[in-house]
Amino acid sequence: MHHVARHLVIHGRVQGVGYRDAAVRAAHAHAVSGWVRNRRDGTVEAFAQGKPEAVAAFIAWCRQGPSMARVAAVDVTEAEPHAAHHGFEWRATE
C-alpha cells in the first residue's frame, strides 16, 4: 500500500479555538496517522500520513479548521512516511 506524508504549518487564528482537538477528530475520520501541536509563534504544526486521497482530504480540512478558527494559510511540504506512527496524537507545544 502506497502512503504519503506531509508536514503542515497552519497560520491564522488557530490557537485557543479547539483546532488541535478538531484536527485529531478529522484525522481519525480520514484514516490519517501522525500528530498535531501548537507552536510558540502562534501557528499549529501537523504531520499527516496515509493514503494519498486521505492525506489530501485532511489537508483540505486543515485549510478550514473548526468553526471558531480563521485559517489564513497552510504551508504544506512533502515528508517521509514513518512506520512508527499509528493513530493521530496531540503533542505538547514546541
C-alpha positions in Angstrom: 0.0 0.0 0.0 1.4 3.4 -1.1 1.4 6.0 1.6 2.4 9.7 1.5 3.3 12.1 4.3 3.0 15.8 4.6 4.3 18.4 7.1 1.9 21.3 7.7 2.1 24.7 9.3 -1.3 26.3 9.8 -1.4 30.1 10.1 -4.2 32.4 11.3 -6.4 32.4 14.4 -5.7 28.7 15.1 -4.8 28.6 18.8 -7.4 28.8 21.6 -10.2 27.7 19.2 -10.1 23.9 19.6 -8.1 23.4 16.4 -6.0 20.5 17.8 -8.9 18.6 19.2 -10.8 19.0 15.9 -7.7 18.0 13.9 -7.4 14.8 15.9 -11.1 14.0 15.1 -10.6 14.9 11.4 -7.5 12.7 11.2 -9.4 9.8 12.6 -12.3 10.4 10.2 -9.9 10.4 7.2 -7.9 7.4 8.5 -4.7 9.6 8.7 -1.9 9.0 11.2 0.5 11.5 12.7 0.4 14.3 15.2 -0.6 17.9 15.8 0.7 20.6 18.2 0.7 24.3 18.9 3.9 26.3 18.2 5.1 29.2 20.3 4.8 31.5 17.3 1.0 31.1 17.2 0.8 28.6 14.4 -0.3 25.0 14.6 2.0 22.3 13.2 1.0 18.8 12.0 2.4 15.7 10.4 0.0 13.6 8.5 0.5 10.3 6.6 -1.7 7.7 4.9 -3.2 7.0 1.5 -2.8 10.0 -0.8 -6.5 10.7 -1.0 -6.9 10.5 2.8 -4.0 12.9 3.3 -5.4 15.3 0.7 -8.8 15.3 2.4 -7.2 16.0 5.8 -5.2 18.9 4.3 -8.4 20.3 2.8 -10.0 20.1 6.3 -6.9 21.9 7.8 -7.5 24.8 5.3 -10.9 25.4 7.0 -10.4 24.1 10.6 -13.1 24.1 13.2 -15.8 26.8 13.2 -14.0 29.2 15.6 -10.7 29.1 13.6 -9.8 31.6 10.9 -7.1 29.9 8.8 -5.1 32.4 6.8 -2.7 29.9 5.1 -1.4 26.3 5.3 2.2 25.6 4.3 2.4 22.0 3.1 5.7 20.2 2.4 6.4 16.6 1.4 7.8 14.4 4.2 8.9 10.8 4.6 6.3 8.4 6.0 7.2 6.9 9.4 6.2 3.4 10.2 6.2 4.3 13.9 3.1 6.5 13.5 -0.1 4.6 14.3 -3.1 6.8 15.2 -3.1 10.5 15.5 -1.9 12.3 18.6 -1.9 15.7 20.2 1.6 16.7 21.1 2.9 19.3 23.6 3.6 22.8 22.4 7.0 23.3 20.9 
